[in-house]
Amino acid sequence: DFNYGADEYDAEGNEEPKALPEGSETMPYIDESPTMSPQLSARGQESGDGVSPTPTDGLSTGGDRDAGKGLEMRKLVLSGFLASEEIYINQLEALLLPMKPLKATATTSQPVLTLQQIETIFYKIQDIYEIHKEFYDSLCPKVQQWDSNITMGHLFQKLASQLGVYKAFVDNYKIALETAEKCSQSNYQFQKISEELKVKGPKDSKESHTSVTMEALLYKPIDRVTRSTLVLHDLLKHTPTDHPDYPLLQDALRISQNFLSSINEDIDPRRTAVTTPKGETRQLVKDGFLVELSEGSRKLRHVFLFTDVLLCAKLKKTAVGKHQQYDCKWYVPLADLVFPSPEESEHCPQVHVIPDHELEDMKMKISAIKSEVQKEKANKGQSRAIERLKKKMFENEFWLLLNSPAIPFRIHNRNGKSYLFLLSSDYERSEWREAIQKLQKKDLQAFVLSSVELQVLTGSCFKLRTVHNIPVTSNKDDDESPGLYGFLHVIVHSAKGFKQSANLYCTLEVDSFGYFVSKAKTRVFRDTTEPQWNEEFEIELEGSQSLRILCYEKCYDKTKLNKDNNEIVDKIMGKGQIQLDPQAVQTKNWHMDVIEMNGIKVEFSMKFTSRDMSLKRTPSKKQTGVFGVKISVVTKRERSKVPYIVRQCIEEVEKRGIEEVGIYRISGVATDIQALKAVFDANNKDILVMLSDMDINAIAGTLKLYFRELPEPLLTDRLYPAFMEGIALSDPAAKENCMMHLLRSLPDPNLITFLFLLEHLKRVAEKEPINKMSLHNLATVFGPTLLRPSEGESKGHLTLASDIWSHDVMAQVQVLLYYLQHPPISFTELKRNTLYFSTDV
């Protein structure tokens, strides 16, 4: 029993439909170019979970070249369509059921509805029902007695030729809905009828009926036209071109598509009946999900910007089958809306920022669940188990979406109240601000909405919204691009097109886990119209699909600099975005590009390294340098216990970088790091001068790069499996014994260097209130660098980027965190306590 694209409620009635998470129900829409066919999902006999179709016995698994397979696929497509056609006929039947008794009472002394109202509400339903019943009765026997020579193109052609009746239905649709709405408000009997129409379940379903509202059923015909067009698309794909059905199906598809584009203009949801005080149509300009700080706690809101008003709403929880509604939390007429200046917002509540390590923890959890889902899918796991994991992932991603934004976006109503949103991206903040300011240029009037007007406006939000889903990756379809995992190298070259000299810099944002975050920032180029930054950045991508560049003018005016550290007071001169196309980006060569914004052109280059490639340890060809050379070779040559590069970088960071916000987390300029690498490799005598002049993030980056490029990790390949097992022990005494024994087993240069680095990282973490780097943050940055094996066990499945990473990385972070949280460990003590650590690894 194949079901073609499940409806928004489970009309098959296989199991009790669950209430969807807020904002996840999408409004069906008419799609003119059905290139995406709905997933064929086979319905299991017992469960209502969708599972992907398993090839039936007669189905060869070769490519589409196999005509036999094409014909088999036709059968699958048709039987799926037939099942959904049966559901559709049952839905139309359910609509028609109350029509006869309503007509009968219309002529009595106590009519429920007048004949005119009945005619309006049920307009053309009978005709549509008859057309589809005839189509179903003709197609059903053909599919049941399947034979590859069967023809049914004429049935689809006939169905397409009768689409005119749908045109009449669509023209009347809005009036039908309004009439039904009015009648149920004024007549209790009709309200009861229209709230619970009984739809018959399919023949072989266990449940006999489901209850659906009249409003939901009246939408079905509009939805159906798209479905039929999609099916034609799929049938054509699997029908050999020399098959007699081919030209007939082609003709039917052409008629359907032309019909769709003609009616799309008629049911454009943005044309709304709501008018502004001046009598103009109030249109939706922009909408999206934002986090509001309300009474000290974070709430996810759906914000709607109309021509003359900003409305903040939340999706109401509704019973299944009921139409979803928004609840208005507040609105501000644009005539009264102002953006408070930073000085004015000083009295606003302070934003409680979630510590980075909690956000990082959550990202790791999400990555781990993602790889579990992939594993379950690869092992053809239980769809229930996959659903459970996806639910968990949705909850975790929702938490991240709610708790990570920290950039304040303040809205003030001239008549008193202020509101505060938190965004994760300054790009988005400026998009909202610009959209509002553009509308405010028009001559706007202040107004107060009556409760009915507010109800109508809020009611329209559901139909008008353009953003249907909360922006988390678990809301993505399986066939949507998962984005890129790895490292994007970006060089920001220069910019031109500025009208006057200014102090200019750029920031780069990428999306990860569904929302955008700022990842890098160039230095400020002072007093110029043509800044030449030429800075390179390495940005970690976590399922990213887009790169944004923002260009700012730096503000040095002391009066404007705000106490609130997340308030960005610098002026955005321009902003632009490009899609990260996996094919285009994944080349070894740099790819040059230009983003144009407000007349400004920013030149940049980029290249992408997948995570497995970027973490590969490749020994250096020349053994005279320090990068990519075994640590024992370097310490022997230098006659030192800890490599010179490690001592110098740590000394410099402790001298002037220990209070730097995000030290070791914020990436230094790649060109500076390469320059330092070259100097250390050549053992140049200018090293110290260069170090004292260099940006501290570049020095921190050089130290990380040194450990990352060691031909084998500092904690060695040989002991890696034992570290993984040791950290997993649950008995604290056994764990202590094992973890100390492992340190003792390290070669001396590795052990002494590790202990030296450990003490340094503890000193960095002592300054956490200033530098925001906790032990956990430092473990996240350094764990994989010090532990990742040179040739990991990850060869088998390098394709699952999230998979390589999640589980192993979590353990690597935990190992380093264990030693960071441990009381000081001394080399001599370790060596002396041989007896205590006698357990064999």
N, C-alpha and C positions, 0 to 999 in steps of 0.2 A: 504494500500500500504506500505509494509515493505521494508526498504532499508537496505541492509546488509553491514554495515561499510561504511560510506560515503567516497567518493573518495576525493583526495586532492583538487579538485575543484568541485563545485556543479554541477555534470553532469545532475542532474535532472532538473536544471534550475528553481527551485522553486522560488528562489529570487536571486537578484543580489549578487554574491559572494563578500564578503568584503575582502579588503586587510588585510592580517594577520599581527599581530605585528611582528617587526623585529625578525628573527631567530626562528619563531614559526612553520614554515612549516617543517614537517619532511619528509625526503626522505623515500619512501617505501622501505622496505628491505625484503629479503626472510628469513622466519623464519622456521627452520627445525622442531621445536618442538612446534606445535601450541597448547600450553596449554591454552593460553589466547584467548578466542574467541572474535571477535569484538562485541561491544555492539549492540544488536538488537535495532534499533531506529525507532519508528513508525513515519512516516511523517504525520504531520497534513495536512488537505486539504488546509487550508488557508495559514498557515505560513510555512516557510522553517525551523523552529526550530525543532531540534530533541527532542522528548519527550519519556519517557520510555514507553514501550508497556503496555497497559492496558489489563488485561486478557479478551479475547473475551468471548461471552456468554457461549460457550460450554466448557470453560476452568475451570477445578476445581482448587481451590487454595491449595489443599492438597499437601503433599510432593511428591517427584518424584516416590514414590512407586506406585502412581496411574497411571496405564498403560495408561488409557484414556488421562491423561494429557500429558504423554510422546508422544502419537500419535498426540495430538493437537499441541504440541511444534514442532513436525516434520513438521507439515503443516506451522507453522509460519516460521521456519528456511528455508523451501523450497520456500515459496512465497517470502521471503526476498532475497533469492539467485537468484530466477528467475528474480526479478526486476533488480538486479545488472547484471545478465547475459544479459538482454535486453540492458542495457547501454553499456556493453562491446561489444556486437555485433554491436551496432550503432557506437561505436568508431572504430572498425575494418573496418566497411563500409566506414566511413569517410576517413580512410587511403587509402582504395582501390579506392575511387572515382577518384582522380587525375591520377591513374596509367594508365587507358585506354588512355585518351588523350595524356599523356606523351609518351606512346608507339607509338601512331599514329604519333607524330611529330618526333620520333627518326629516322625514315627512310626518312624524308624530308631533304631539303637542309639546313633548319634552326632548328636543333634539340635543345630542351631545355636541355635534358639529353641524354646520349648514352644508348643503350639497356643494356650494362654491368652495368652502374650506376643504372638504374631502377631495374635490377635484384638484385643488392646488397642491395639497400635501402628497397625494398618491399619483401625481401626474406621470403618465407613461410607464408606471411600474408594471402594469398588466402586460403591456406590449413587450417590454424588455423580458419579462418572465417567459412569455410564449416563444420568443425568438430563441432564448437559451435552452428552453426545454426541448424544442425541436432539434436543435444542434446536438444536445446531449444524447437524446434518444437515437439519433443517427450515428453518432460517433462511438457510443458505448459498445455495441456489438462488434464493430470493426476491431476495437482494441482487445476485446475479450477473445475473439477468434483470430488472433494475430497471424498475419502471413506477410512475408516481406514484400509481396507484390501489391499489397493493399493500397488503395488510393483514397485520400480524404481531403486533398487540397480544395476540391469543389465546396466542401462543407465550410472551410475557413473563408473561402472567397465569398460564399453567400453571407456568412456572418458579418464580414467586413462591409458588404454592400448594404447591410441593414443598420449601419452605424448612425444614420440620420436620426433615428429615434433617440439616441444618446444625446445628440445635439439639442433636441427639444428638452430632454431631461436636464441637461447642464444649464440651459438658459433659464429654466424654472427653479433650479436647485436652491438658490439663495432665498427666493420668496417662499419656497416650500418649508425651508428650515425656520424662517422667521414666523411663518404662519403656525407651524407646529409648536414653536416656543411660546407664542402668544396664547394659543389655545390651551396649552397645558398650564399656563399661569392662571387663566380665567376659568378653567374647568377641571375640577378634581378628578372626575371619572376618566377624562382623556389623559390626564397626567399619569394616573395609575397604569393605563394601557400602554402609554408611550415609554414608561420607564422600564417595563419588563416584557419584552416580546420574546416568545419562546421559539428558539431556532432548533429545528430537528437535527440530531446528530447524524453522521453518515451511517449507511446501512450496517457496516461491520463494527461500529463503535459500541463500547460498553454503555456509554451514557446516552440516554434518549434525547435530552434537551439541554440547551444552555440559554441563559437569559441575556438579552442584549437590549440596549436602548434604541429607540426609533432613530435618534440623531445619528448613532453609529451606523445603523443599517442604511440610512439614506445616503451615506457617503460611499457605500459599497459599489454602486454602478460607476462612479467616477474612478474609483480605484481599479475597477475591473478592466476598463479600456486599456490601461497601462499593462496589466497582467497579460491580456491577450496578445498585445504587441510584442511583449517580451518572449512569449511562447513561440510566436511566429519566427522571431529572430533565431531562437534555439533550434526550431524544426528545420529551418533553412540550412543552418550550419551542419546538420546531420542528415540532410537529404542529398543524395548524389545528383549532380546537375543534369544528368540524363534521365532522371526519374520523372514520370509524367506529372507528379505533384509539384515539381520545382517551379515552373512558371506560374502555376496557380497560387502557390504560397507567396511567391515574389509579389504578385499583383495584390494579394490580400495585405501584405506588409506595407506596400506603398500606400494603399488606401488608408490603412490604420494610422500610419505616420503622418500623412497629410491631415487626417482628421484631428489627430492629437495636437499638431501645431496650430490648427485653427481654433480649437477650444481652449488651448492654454492661455490665450490672450483673454478669454472670457472669464476664467476663474483665477486670474492672478490674485493671490491672497493679499498682496499689498494694497489692493484697492479696497479701502475699508469704508464702512458707512459712518465712521465717527468723524464729526467735524469740529473745527477749532471755533473759538468765540467769534472769529470774523467770518464764519460760514465756509471757510476753506476746508478741504479734506485733510484730516490729520493723518499723516503717513508715518510708517515706521522707517526710521533712517538707519538705526544700528541697534543690535542687541547682543548680549553675551553674558557669560557667567563671571561675577566678580565676588571677592570675599569682602564682606562688610564687618567692621568692628562695631558690634552693637552691645551696649551695656557690658563692656569688658570681654565679651566672647566673640569668636569668629563664626560668622554664618555665611553659607554660600547663597548668593542671591542671583536672580536672573534680572538684569537691568535692561530696560527698554528706553531708547531715545526716540521720541516722536518729534514731529515738526516743531512743537512748541512746549513740550513737557518731558522731563526725565522721570521715569517711573521705576521704582525698585520693588520687585515682586519675589515671592517664593512659590514653588509649585505645591499645591495642596495635596495631601494624601487623599486618594479617592478609592472607593470600592472598585473592584474589577467590573469592567463593562460600562462603568460610568465614564463620562467624558472628563478628561483631566482639566483642572482649572488652576488659574494663578490667584494668589492672594496678594493684594497690594499692601506693602509695608509702609510706603510713603511715596509722595511725588513732589516735585518742585517745578513750577512753571518756569520755562527758560528766561522769561522776563525778570524773574526774581532770583535767578541763580547766579552766584558769584563764586570765583575761586579765591579763597583767602590767601593773602600773601604770606610768605614764611614767617614774618614778624607776627602777623595776626594769629597764626596757627600755633604759636608758642604755648598758648594756654590749653591746647588740645590734649586729649589723653595720650600718654606715652604708649607706644606700641610695644607689646610684650613679644620679643623676638625669640623664637624657638632655637635652642643651641644647635649649631651645625651638625654636631655629632649625632643628634637624634634624627635629623633629616637624613644624614648619610646612612645611619642604621636602617631606616625605613626603606631607603633605596635598595640596600642590599637584600632586605627581606623580599622586596618586590622582584628583584632580579632572580632570587632563588626560586620564588613561586613560578616565575616565567619559565625557568628551565625545567621545573617539575611538569608544567603543562606540556612543554615540548616533548619531554620524555614519555609522558602518558600517551601523547598523540602518536609518537613514533612506535610505541609498543601496543598500538591499537587499544589503549586503556578504556576503562569504563567511562561512558560519557557523564555518568553521575559524579564520578571522582573529578573529572575535568571541570564540571560545573561548580563543584565545591571549591576547587582551587581558584577558579575565576572569580567566585564571589569574594573569597578572601583577598584576592588581588585588588578587586574593586574597592573593598573597604580600606586597604592600605593606601591605594593610590588616592582615594578620596581624602584620607587624612593628610597626605602630602600636599594635595592641592589646596587644602584649607589652611595648613600651617606654615607652608614655605613663603608665601608672599610677604614682603616687608616694606615695599615702597609706598608711602602714603599718598592717597589721592583724595583730597578734601573737597567737599561740596558744601556751599553755605547758602541757606535761603535768607534773602534780605530780611524776611519777617521773623527771623529768630533762630531756627534750628540749624545745626551743622551736622554733616554726616561724614563718615570716614571709611573709605575703601582701602584695601591693601592689595597691591599688584606685585607680580614678580618681575615685571618688565616695564622699563621706562618707555619703551616703544608703544606698548598698549596704552599706557597712561596718556601719552601725547596724542594717540589716535582719538581717544575719548574726548580729550580737551579740545582738540582741533574741530572735531565734529560738532561739539556743542557751540564753540565760538563762531563757527561758520553759520549755524542757524540763528545765532544771536545778532548777526549783522542785519537780519530782516527786522521789519518793524513789528515787534511782538507786544502782545497785551498781557497784563497780569490777569489772573482769573482764579476762581475757586470752583472745583468740580462738584456738582451735586452728587449725592450718593448713587443715583441711577447712572449718571454720566460716568462716574468712576467705575461702576460695575460693568458697563458696556465696554469701556476702554480696557479694563483688566480682562474682560471676557475675550476681547479681540486678540490679546497677546498670544494665546495658545495657537490660533490659526496663523498669525502673522510671523511668529518667530522664525528666524533664519538659522539660529544655532539650536539644534535639537538635543544634543548630548553634552553631558558634562565632559570637559576635555581631559579624559583619562584614557590611557592606552587600552584598558580592558574593554572600552566601548567600541574599539575598532573591530572591523570584520577581519576574519582570518586572512582574507586575500588582500587586505590593504598592506601597503609597504610597511615593514616593521621599522624602517629608518636605519640609520647607520650607527654601528658600534665601533669605536676605535678613536683615532686621533686625526683631527683636521689641522693641517698646518696652513696658517693664513699669513701672508705678508701684506700689510697695509702700506701701499706705496705713497700715494699723494692725493691731493684733491685740488680742484680748481673751480672757478665760477663764483667766488665770493665777491660781493660788491665793495666791501671795505676791509681794511686790515683788522685782524682780531686774533685773540689767543685761542687756538683751536686744537681739539683732540677728538678721537673716535672711540666708541666702545663697540664690542661685538657681542651679540646675543645668539644663543642657539636654543632650540626646544629640546627638553629632555623630560621624560615621564609626562608628556602631554602639555607642558607649559614652558614659557620662555624664561631663561635666566641670563644675566650678564656674565660673560666669561673672561673678557680681556679688555684692556684699556691702553691706548697709546699714550705717549708722553704729550705734554702740551707744547705745541709749536707756537712761539710767541710772535705777535704783531706781524701777521703775514696775510696775503690773500691767496698764496699758493703753498700750503704746508707740504713739506717733504718728510714724511715720517720714516718710511722704509723700515718698519719694525715687523719682526716675525713672531707669531704666537703659535703655541701648540694647544689646541682646545680639545678636551676630552668630549666625545660624543656618546650619548646614552640613548640610542634609538632616535637620533635627530633627523629631521627632514628639511629644515630651513636654517639659513644664516641671515642675521639682520645686522646692518651696520648703522650706527647713529653717529651723527657729527654734532659736536657741542662747541659753544663758545664758553670758555672758562670765566667764571665770575670771581673777581678778587675783591669785590666790595664787601668790607667787613660787616656793614650793617645788614647785608642780606644773608650772610652765612648763618644758617640756623643751628640751634642747639641739637635738634633732632638729627641724629647721624644718618638717617636714611633719606632725609629730604634732599632731593637733587635740585639745586637752585640754578645750575648752569643751563644756558638757553640752548634748546635743540635747534640747530641750523638746518638740519635735513635728516631724513631717515629712509632706508630702503631695505628690501628683502629679496633674497634669491632662494630658489628651491635647490636642495643638495641632491642632484641626480646621481644615484649610485654608479650608473654606467660612466657618466662623464667624469666623476670625481676620482674613481678608482684607477687612475693611471699613475705610473711612477713619476711622470713629468708634472711640472707646475702648469696650472691652467690659469691664464690671465683673464681678468674680467673687470667690468666697470659697472658701478651702480649709480644711476642718475636719480637725484632727489632735489626737488625745488630749484632746479637750475644749477645745482652743484653736482660735479662728477667726482666720485671717489674711485681711484684705481687700486685694485688689489689682485693678488694671485693666491691660489690655494692648491693643495694636494692632500689626499687622504691616505692614511695607513690603517689597515684593519687592526683590531686589537691584538690578534695573534702574531701579526708581522711586527708590530711595534714593540712587543715584549720579547721578541726573539733575541737571545744573547748571541752575538757573533764575535768570536775572538778577533782581535786586531791582527792585521797582517804583519805590521812591524812591531817588534817586541821592545823597541827603544822607548816608546812613550809610556803613558800610564792608563789611558782609556782602553778598555778591551784587553788588558794584560792581566794575567793572574796576580792576585794580591801578594802571593809568596814571592813571585819574581820581583815585584816592585819594592817590597820591603827589604829584600836581600840586596838589591842594587843600591837602594838608598841607605842601607845599614840602619834602618829605623824600625820601630815596632808598629807604628801606625803610618800609612802612606802620607807623604807631605801634603798632597792635595786635600786629604780629609782634615788634617790638622789646621791648614791655612783657612779653608772655607769655614770650619766651625769657629775658629778664633774670630774671623771677621763678622760672622753672624752674631756671636756673643758680644762683640764690641759695639755694633751699631744696628743690629737687626732684631734683637730679642724682643723689642716692643713693637715691631712692625706688624700691623694687622694682617693676619693671613699668611705669615711667614711659612714657607714650604708648601703652602696650598696654592698661592697665587703664582701663575707661571711668569717667569722672567722673560725678557725679550730674547727670542731664539738666537738672533744674530750676536747678541752680547755673550750668550752661553757658548756659542761656537767659537767666539774669539778667545774666551777664557780656556776652552778645551785645547785650542791650538797652542796657547802659551804654556799650559801645563805639560802638554805632550812634548813640546820642544825644550822644556826646562829652561825657559827664557829668564834672564836675570831681572827683567822688568815686572815679574809677576806681582811683587808686593805693591809697587806703585799702581799697577793696573787694578789690583784688588781694592785698594783704598778709594779709587775713583769710581768703581763700578756700582751700578744699581744693586741694592742688596738682594732683590728677588732673583737677579741673574746669578749671583754667587750661590744662593740656596739651590737654584735650578741646576747649577754645575755639579754640586755635591750629589744631588739626586741622580743626575745623568751618569756620574762616575759609577755609582752602585748599580744602576740599571744596565750599564754596558759591560760589567764584569763578565768574563766568559763563563763563569759559573757563579751562582748566587753566593753572597757572603756566608749564608748558613749552609752552604754546600748541597750539591745534588744527592750525594750519598745519604745524607741524614734527613732529606726532605720527607720521605714516607714516615720516618720515625717521629718527626716533629708533628706531622698530621695526626698520628696515632696518640702521641703524648697529650696534645691539647684536647683530645676528645675524651680523655680519662675523667671519670666523675669523682673518684676518691681524691681529696685534696693532697693527702700524704703521698699517694702513688704518683700523682701528677707532679708534685714538687720534686720527688726523687728522680723521676724520668726526665723532666725538663732541665734539671741541673746536670744530670748525667750527659745529656745531649750537648750542653754547652762545653762540658769537659772534653767531649769527644772531638770538638772542632780543632783544626790546626791552630797553632799559637797566633800567627798574624791575624787570622779571621776572628779569633776569640777576643784578642786585645782590641782590635778595631771596633768590634761589635760593642764591647763594654764601654769604650771611649764615646761612641755615638750615643749609646743608651743614656749615659750620664748627661750628655749635652741636651738630648731631647727632653729629659726630665726638667732640666733648668729652663728650657723654652716653655714647657707647660706650666711652670710656676708662675709665669707672667700671663696666664690665660685671661684674667680680667681685662688686660690691656690688648694682648695680641689675638685674642679669641681662638687660640690653638690649644685644645685640651689634649690629654694623653691619647684619647680615642681618635681625635682628628689626626694626630701625628702618626698613630698606628695605621690609620687608613691610607695615609700618603706613603709611608715607608714600608709597610708590611709586604706588599707584593714585590717591591723593589729589592728587598733583602732576601726573599724566600723563593720567588718564582723559579722553578727549575729551568735549566737551559733548554732541554728538550722534554717538554712536559708530556704527560699521557694524553694531551689534548689533540694529538695528531688525527685520531679517528673522526672527530666531529668538529672540525674548525668552522663549519658553516654556522653553527648556533653560537653567535657571538655572546649572547647573554648567558649561554650555558657554560662556556669556558670560564666565564668570569665568576659567576655568582658563588658557587659552593666553595671552590678552592680559595678564592680571594677572601671570603669571610673567615676561613680558617687561618689564612696567612696573617690577616689583621689581628685575629685573636692571639696568635703565637707572640707577635711583637708586643701586644697590649699586656700579655701575661708578664713579660720581662720588665715592661715599663712600670707596671704596678707593684713589682716585687721590691722588697727592701734592697738597698745597694748590694751589688754582687762584686766581690773582689777576686781578681785573678789568682792571687796566692791562696786565698781561702778555698777557692774552687779546687785548685790542684792538691791542696793538703787533704781535703775530705774525700779521698779516694774510696775509703772503706764504706763510708755512708752511701755513696752512690754506686754500690757494687752490682745493682741489678743489671742484668744484661738487657740491651735494647731489643 
